[in-house]
């Protein structure tokens, strides 16, 4: 699984070049952001499965935007918001735990970590939507925004974070560095 995550990171590097060639500065910025996100799991020593899922989801989400799959495939936007936000919230929670900002849970304290994951996911959803609005307003009016889209994306992000919190608090060791 560690090899899979490294392959996705390599694809993220290639995507910076391809995205820049395809969409100029906007594509370059998008894929540099993805590449930065894909390097974070290395520093956190995430478990290989989480690393691969997180990086692949970020890269898929970016290419789906670049290739207009969100317009072509109904509901894809909502699914990606749920999955990506849930994974981002778990990775952020692991980062906070590894940096000593969140205490790794035992027993009933896992509920507190679940609340942190959902809270981070909710905030990430809001920031994502602000980013979409700013991108639409200042960079490229093809970025889909609107009241229904925004509310659906926010709901999907929170729902994805709830599911991710339930899974993460059962299986993820926040103290130990993951095996690569």
WOTA-V458739 format. One record per residue. N is the residue number from 1. BURIAL is # if it has 16 or more other ideal C-beta (glycine too) atoms within 10 Angstrom, else .. D_CENTER is the distance of its C-alpha to the mean C-alpha in Angstrom with 1 decimal. Layout:
n->[N:N]
burial->[BURIAL:BURIAL]
d_center->[D_CENTER:D_CENTER]
This chain:
n->[1:2:3:4:5:6:7:8:9:10:11:12:13:14:15:16:17:18:19:20:21:22:23:24:25:26:27:28:29:30:31:32:33:34:35:36:37:38:39:40:41:42:43:44:45:46:47:48:49:50:51:52:53:54:55:56:57:58:59:60:61:62:63:64:65:66:67:68:69:70:71:72:73:74:75:76:77:78:79:80:81:82:83:84:85:86:87:88:89:90:91:92:93:94:95:96:97:98:99:100:101:102:103:104:105:106:107:108:109:110:111:112:113:114:115:116:117:118:119:120:121:122:123:124:125:126:127:128:129:130:131:132:133:134:135:136:137:138:139:140:141:142:143:144:145:146:147:148:149:150:151:152:153:154:155:156:157:158:159:160:161:162:163:164:165:166:167:168:169:170:171:172:173:174:175:176:177:178:179:180]
burial->[.:.:.:.:#:#:.:#:#:.:#:#:.:.:#:#:.:.:#:#:.:.:#:.:.:#:#:#:#:#:#:.:.:#:#:.:#:#:.:#:#:.:.:#:.:#:#:#:.:#:#:#:#:#:#:#:#:#:#:#:#:#:#:#:#:#:.:.:.:#:.:.:.:.:.:.:#:#:.:#:#:#:#:#:#:#:#:#:#:#:#:#:#:#:#:#:#:#:.:.:.:#:.:#:#:.:.:.:.:#:.:.:#:#:.:#:#:#:#:#:#:#:.:#:#:.:.:#:#:.:.:#:.:.:#:.:.:.:.:.:.:.:#:.:.:.:.:.:#:#:.:.:#:#:.:#:#:#:#:#:#:#:#:#:#:.:.:#:#:.:.:#:.:#:.:.:.:#:.:.]
d_center->[18.4:18.2:19.7:17.1:14.3:16.8:17.6:14.0:14.2:17.6:16.4:14.0:17.2:19.2:16.8:17.4:21.1:20.8:18.6:21.1:24.0:22.8:21.6:22.9:21.4:18.7:17.5:18.0:16.0:13.0:13.2:14.1:10.9:9.0:11.8:11.5:8.0:9.6:12.6:11.4:11.6:15.2:16.2:15.0:16.6:14.1:15.8:15.8:14.4:11.2:11.0:11.7:9.5:6.2:7.9:9.4:6.7:5.5:9.3:10.3:8.6:10.4:13.5:13.7:14.0:16.5:18.5:18.7:17.6:16.4:20.0:21.6:19.9:20.3:17.6:14.9:13.1:13.2:12.1:8.9:8.3:9.2:7.5:3.8:5.0:7.0:5.3:3.8:7.4:9.1:8.3:9.5:12.3:13.3:13.5:15.7:17.8:18.4:19.4:21.7:20.3:19.8:22.4:21.5:22.8:25.8:27.3:26.9:24.8:21.8:21.9:21.2:18.0:17.0:17.7:15.7:12.5:13.4:14.4:11.3:9.4:12.3:12.4:8.8:9.9:13.1:11.9:9.8:13.1:15.2:13.6:14.4:17.8:18.5:17.6:19.9:22.5:22.8:21.5:21.6:22.9:21.6:18.1:18.5:19.0:21.4:22.1:21.4:18.3:16.9:18.1:16.8:13.3:13.7:15.3:12.8:9.9:12.6:13.8:10.6:10.5:14.2:14.1:11.5:13.9:16.9:15.8:14.7:17.9:20.0:18.9:17.1:19.4:18.1:21.2:21.6:19.9:18.6:20.7:19.7]
